[in-house]
């Protein structure tokens, strides 16, 4: 089993929550402090920290500490792992067939 296949369950589990998807969308615009994210998402700090840890453990976000504050950003390597995992589902091809056009 290659690396994308090994990481796929953790990556997909990390993406299975709407709050985590929203966090990734917010981080797409650049690095954010947890305090910024709590204001924008109107969610408690402890709840966001939990979701950010799940994303970090999956390799989708990185963090850094600056004094009292913790800053999060998207991890491009993690996104590449995600693309690889999705590619494995597609048989590893570069097919231009849309998933919505495939009939089962």
C-alpha positions, 0 to 999 in steps of 0.5 A: 500500500503506497502513502496516499492509500495509507493516509486516505482514511485519515484525510477523508475523516478530517474532511467529513465535518462541515466545521473542518471544511469551513476552517479549510476555506477560511485558511485558503486566504492565508495564515490565521490566528485562532482568535480570528477564526473564533470571531469569523466563525462565531464558534468557541475556541476549544471547539475550533482547537479540536477541529484544527487538531484533527486537520493538523493530525491529518496533515492538512494544516500547519501551525506555529506559535508566536508568544501566546497566539497560535497561527494556522495555515493550509499545508500544501503537502497535505493537500497534495496527499489528498489529491493523491488519495483521490487520484487512487480512487480514480485508478490513478489516471488523469481521466477528464471524466467527471465523477458526476458523469460516471454511472454505477 
